[in-house]
C-alpha cells in the first residue's frame, strides 16, 4: 500500500510544471532569439484548458518571440496573441501573483502606442500585498517571491515608501 501511495505521489509531481525552469527559459528569451524561439516552440502545445499559469507562460513566449522579430505585422500579431492569452489566463485566476507579475512586466516595458498599460498600478499594489502576506506562509514560491521583489525594487512605478516596505519584506 505504501508503495502505491509513493508511486502516485511521484506521478503527481511529474505532471506538475517546473516553474523555476520555465522562468529561467523566459529570462533567457529576453535577450536571446534562439532561446525565444525554443521557448515559443515549447509553449505552443499549451492549450486553453491547461492551468492558467501555463497559459501565462505561453503568452510570455508570444511576447518574447515578437521582441525578436523584424516584420512589424508578425510582431503585432504575436503581441496581440500574447495579450489575449495573458488576459484570458488572468480572468481564470485573478489572484495568481505569477500572472499579475507577467502582466506588470509586460505593461511596464511595451511602447505606449500599444495601449497596454492600464493595470500597472493595480498589479503593483496586488504584488506588494502578495509579498506582505507570502512571507508568513510556509508554501510560498520563494523563487517567484524573490523575482517579484527584485522587479518592484527597480520599478519606476513604486514610490520610495513602497520600495522601503518591499526592502523590509
C-alpha positions as YAML, in Angstrom:
chain: A
units: angstrom
residues:
- id: 1
  name: UNK
  ca: [0.00, 0.00, 0.00]
- id: 2
  name: UNK
  ca: [2.81, 2.42, 0.88]
- id: 3
  name: UNK
  ca: [4.49, 1.65, -2.44]
- id: 4
  name: UNK
  ca: [1.32, 2.50, -4.39]
- id: 5
  name: UNK
  ca: [0.94, 5.75, -2.46]
- id: 6
  name: UNK
  ca: [4.58, 6.67, -3.10]
- id: 7
  name: UNK
  ca: [4.16, 5.89, -6.79]
- id: 8
  name: UNK
  ca: [1.07, 8.13, -7.00]
- id: 9
  name: UNK
  ca: [2.90, 10.99, -5.29]
- id: 10
  name: UNK
  ca: [5.79, 10.66, -7.73]
- id: 11
  name: UNK
  ca: [3.44, 10.64, -10.73]
- id: 12
  name: UNK
  ca: [1.65, 13.73, -9.46]
- id: 13
  name: UNK
  ca: [4.95, 15.55, -9.04]
- id: 14
  name: UNK
  ca: [5.98, 14.65, -12.59]
- id: 15
  name: UNK
  ca: [2.82, 16.21, -14.01]
- id: 16
  name: UNK
  ca: [3.32, 19.50, -12.15]
- id: 17
  name: UNK
  ca: [5.04, 22.20, -14.20]
- id: 18
  name: UNK
  ca: [8.61, 23.06, -13.26]
- id: 19
  name: UNK
  ca: [8.01, 26.80, -12.83]
- id: 20
  name: UNK
  ca: [11.58, 27.80, -11.86]
- id: 21
  name: UNK
  ca: [12.90, 26.15, -15.05]
- id: 22
  name: UNK
  ca: [10.26, 27.86, -17.17]
- id: 23
  name: UNK
  ca: [11.14, 31.19, -15.55]
- id: 24
  name: UNK
  ca: [14.81, 30.67, -16.40]
- id: 25
  name: UNK
  ca: [13.97, 29.92, -20.03]
- id: 26
  name: UNK
  ca: [11.76, 33.02, -20.08]
- id: 27
  name: UNK
  ca: [14.66, 35.10, -18.72]
- id: 28
  name: UNK
  ca: [16.99, 33.77, -21.43]
- id: 29
  name: UNK
  ca: [14.38, 34.56, -24.09]
- id: 30
  name: UNK
  ca: [14.51, 38.24, -23.29]
- id: 31
  name: UNK
  ca: [17.95, 38.73, -24.80]
- id: 32
  name: UNK
  ca: [18.46, 35.60, -26.91]
- id: 33
  name: UNK
  ca: [16.49, 34.97, -30.08]
- id: 34
  name: UNK
  ca: [17.33, 31.25, -30.20]
- id: 35
  name: UNK
  ca: [16.09, 30.85, -26.63]
- id: 36
  name: UNK
  ca: [12.94, 32.82, -27.51]
- id: 37
  name: UNK
  ca: [12.27, 30.55, -30.49]
- id: 38
  name: UNK
  ca: [12.83, 27.41, -28.40]
- id: 39
  name: UNK
  ca: [10.61, 28.78, -25.61]
- id: 40
  name: UNK
  ca: [7.87, 29.58, -28.13]
- id: 41
  name: UNK
  ca: [8.07, 26.08, -29.63]
- id: 42
  name: UNK
  ca: [7.93, 24.52, -26.16]
- id: 43
  name: UNK
  ca: [4.87, 26.56, -25.16]
- id: 44
  name: UNK
  ca: [2.94, 26.16, -28.44]
- id: 45
  name: UNK
  ca: [1.42, 22.95, -27.12]
- id: 46
  name: UNK
  ca: [-0.22, 24.64, -24.13]
- id: 47
  name: UNK
  ca: [-3.98, 24.55, -24.51]
- id: 48
  name: UNK
  ca: [-6.59, 27.00, -23.21]
- id: 49
  name: UNK
  ca: [-7.86, 24.29, -20.84]
- id: 50
  name: UNK
  ca: [-4.43, 23.88, -19.20]
- id: 51
  name: UNK
  ca: [-3.51, 25.58, -15.94]
- id: 52
  name: UNK
  ca: [-3.83, 29.38, -16.16]
- id: 53
  name: UNK
  ca: [-0.16, 29.77, -15.20]
- id: 54
  name: UNK
  ca: [0.82, 27.64, -18.21]
- id: 55
  name: UNK
  ca: [-1.33, 29.85, -20.44]
- id: 56
  name: UNK
  ca: [0.56, 32.76, -18.91]
- id: 57
  name: UNK
  ca: [3.88, 31.22, -19.90]
- id: 58
  name: UNK
  ca: [2.52, 30.62, -23.38]
- id: 59
  name: UNK
  ca: [1.55, 34.30, -23.55]
- id: 60
  name: UNK
  ca: [5.03, 35.30, -22.45]
- id: 61
  name: UNK
  ca: [6.52, 33.09, -25.19]
- id: 62
  name: UNK
  ca: [4.47, 35.10, -27.70]
- id: 63
  name: UNK
  ca: [5.76, 38.38, -26.23]
- id: 64
  name: UNK
  ca: [9.36, 37.17, -26.24]
- id: 65
  name: UNK
  ca: [9.11, 35.98, -29.83]
- id: 66
  name: UNK
  ca: [7.65, 39.28, -31.02]
- id: 67
  name: UNK
  ca: [10.53, 41.12, -29.32]
- id: 68
  name: UNK
  ca: [13.00, 39.45, -31.71]
- id: 69
  name: UNK
  ca: [11.01, 39.62, -34.96]
- id: 70
  name: UNK
  ca: [11.71, 42.27, -37.60]
- id: 71
  name: UNK
  ca: [8.45, 42.15, -39.54]
- id: 72
  name: UNK
  ca: [6.10, 44.67, -37.87]
- id: 73
  name: UNK
  ca: [2.98, 42.71, -38.87]
- id: 74
  name: UNK
  ca: [4.33, 39.50, -37.34]
- id: 75
  name: UNK
  ca: [5.36, 41.41, -34.25]
- id: 76
  name: UNK
  ca: [1.91, 42.89, -33.71]
- id: 77
  name: UNK
  ca: [0.23, 39.52, -34.38]
- id: 78
  name: UNK
  ca: [2.35, 37.80, -31.73]
- id: 79
  name: UNK
  ca: [1.88, 40.70, -29.33]
- id: 80
  name: UNK
  ca: [-1.90, 40.62, -29.72]
- id: 81
  name: UNK
  ca: [-1.97, 36.83, -29.32]
- id: 82
  name: UNK
  ca: [0.14, 37.11, -26.16]
- id: 83
  name: UNK
  ca: [-2.05, 39.86, -24.77]
- id: 84
  name: UNK
  ca: [-5.21, 37.86, -25.38]
- id: 85
  name: UNK
  ca: [-3.72, 34.71, -23.83]
- id: 86
  name: UNK
  ca: [-2.46, 36.57, -20.76]
- id: 87
  name: UNK
  ca: [-5.72, 38.41, -20.15]
- id: 88
  name: UNK
  ca: [-7.65, 35.15, -20.56]
- id: 89
  name: UNK
  ca: [-5.36, 33.40, -18.06]
- id: 90
  name: UNK
  ca: [-5.78, 36.23, -15.56]
- id: 91
  name: UNK
  ca: [-9.56, 36.10, -15.99]
- id: 92
  name: UNK
  ca: [-9.38, 32.41, -14.98]
- id: 93
  name: UNK
  ca: [-7.08, 33.05, -11.99]
- id: 94
  name: UNK
  ca: [-7.29, 36.69, -10.88]
- id: 95
  name: UNK
  ca: [-5.21, 36.15, -7.74]
- id: 96
  name: UNK
  ca: [-2.20, 34.49, -9.35]
- id: 97
  name: UNK
  ca: [0.89, 36.51, -8.47]
- id: 98
  name: UNK
  ca: [2.75, 34.88, -11.36]
- id: 99
  name: UNK
  ca: [0.19, 36.07, -13.90]
- id: 100
  name: UNK
  ca: [-0.02, 39.55, -12.38]
- id: 101
  name: UNK
  ca: [3.77, 39.71, -12.46]
- id: 102
  name: UNK
  ca: [3.75, 38.73, -16.15]
- id: 103
  name: UNK
  ca: [1.26, 41.47, -16.94]
- id: 104
  name: UNK
  ca: [3.10, 44.07, -14.89]
- id: 105
  name: UNK
  ca: [6.46, 43.35, -16.50]
- id: 106
  name: UNK
  ca: [4.89, 43.36, -19.95]
- id: 107
  name: UNK
  ca: [2.88, 46.54, -19.47]
- id: 108
  name: UNK
  ca: [5.87, 48.30, -17.91]
- id: 109
  name: UNK
  ca: [8.02, 47.59, -20.95]
- id: 110
  name: UNK
  ca: [5.86, 47.82, -24.07]
- id: 111
  name: UNK
  ca: [5.65, 51.03, -26.09]
- id: 112
  name: UNK
  ca: [2.79, 53.36, -25.15]
- id: 113
  name: UNK
  ca: [1.35, 53.22, -28.68]
- id: 114
  name: UNK
  ca: [0.29, 49.61, -28.00]
- id: 115
  name: UNK
  ca: [-2.11, 50.95, -25.37]
- id: 116
  name: UNK
  ca: [-1.40, 48.17, -22.88]
- id: 117
  name: UNK
  ca: [-0.65, 49.86, -19.59]
- id: 118
  name: UNK
  ca: [-3.97, 50.10, -17.77]
- id: 119
  name: UNK
  ca: [-3.21, 47.62, -14.99]
- id: 120
  name: UNK
  ca: [0.23, 48.77, -13.84]
- id: 121
  name: UNK
  ca: [-0.86, 50.50, -10.63]
- id: 122
  name: UNK
  ca: [-3.34, 47.80, -9.60]
- id: 123
  name: UNK
  ca: [-0.93, 44.96, -10.36]
- id: 124
  name: UNK
  ca: [1.85, 46.74, -8.46]
- id: 125
  name: UNK
  ca: [-0.39, 47.09, -5.40]
- id: 126
  name: UNK
  ca: [-1.55, 43.47, -5.62]
- id: 127
  name: UNK
  ca: [2.03, 42.23, -5.88]
- id: 128
  name: UNK
  ca: [3.10, 44.31, -2.87]
- id: 129
  name: UNK
  ca: [0.19, 42.76, -0.95]
- id: 130
  name: UNK
  ca: [1.32, 39.32, -2.11]
- id: 131
  name: UNK
  ca: [4.83, 39.99, -0.81]
- id: 132
  name: UNK
  ca: [3.42, 41.11, 2.54]
- id: 133
  name: UNK
  ca: [1.22, 38.06, 3.03]
- id: 134
  name: UNK
  ca: [3.51, 35.48, 1.41]
- id: 135
  name: UNK
  ca: [6.34, 35.98, 3.87]
- id: 136
  name: UNK
  ca: [4.23, 34.34, 6.59]
- id: 137
  name: UNK
  ca: [3.26, 31.30, 4.50]
- id: 138
  name: UNK
  ca: [5.29, 28.12, 4.51]
- id: 139
  name: UNK
  ca: [4.31, 27.10, 0.97]
- id: 140
  name: UNK
  ca: [5.35, 30.35, -0.70]
- id: 141
  name: UNK
  ca: [7.15, 30.01, -4.02]
- id: 142
  name: UNK
  ca: [10.46, 31.53, -2.91]
- id: 143
  name: UNK
  ca: [11.78, 31.92, -6.46]
- id: 144
  name: UNK
  ca: [8.70, 33.88, -7.55]
- id: 145
  name: UNK
  ca: [8.77, 35.93, -4.34]
- id: 146
  name: UNK
  ca: [12.40, 36.91, -5.00]
- id: 147
  name: UNK
  ca: [11.72, 37.80, -8.64]
- id: 148
  name: UNK
  ca: [8.73, 39.99, -7.79]
- id: 149
  name: UNK
  ca: [10.61, 41.73, -5.00]
- id: 150
  name: UNK
  ca: [13.64, 42.42, -7.20]
- id: 151
  name: UNK
  ca: [11.49, 43.78, -10.02]
- id: 152
  name: UNK
  ca: [9.43, 46.05, -7.79]
- id: 153
  name: UNK
  ca: [12.57, 47.49, -6.21]
- id: 154
  name: UNK
  ca: [13.77, 48.73, -9.60]
- id: 155
  name: UNK
  ca: [10.33, 49.66, -10.90]
- id: 156
  name: UNK
  ca: [9.63, 53.28, -11.74]
- id: 157
  name: UNK
  ca: [6.03, 52.66, -10.66]
- id: 158
  name: UNK
  ca: [6.84, 52.11, -6.97]
- id: 159
  name: UNK
  ca: [7.21, 55.08, -4.65]
- id: 160
  name: UNK
  ca: [10.13, 55.45, -2.25]
- id: 161
  name: UNK
  ca: [7.83, 54.44, 0.61]
- id: 162
  name: UNK
  ca: [6.71, 51.31, -1.24]
- id: 163
  name: UNK
  ca: [10.30, 50.41, -2.04]
- id: 164
  name: UNK
  ca: [11.22, 50.83, 1.64]
- id: 165
  name: UNK
  ca: [8.39, 48.48, 2.59]
- id: 166
  name: UNK
  ca: [9.41, 45.95, -0.08]
- id: 167
  name: UNK
  ca: [13.01, 46.03, 1.16]
- id: 168
  name: UNK
  ca: [11.85, 45.07, 4.66]
- id: 169
  name: UNK
  ca: [9.84, 42.10, 3.36]
...
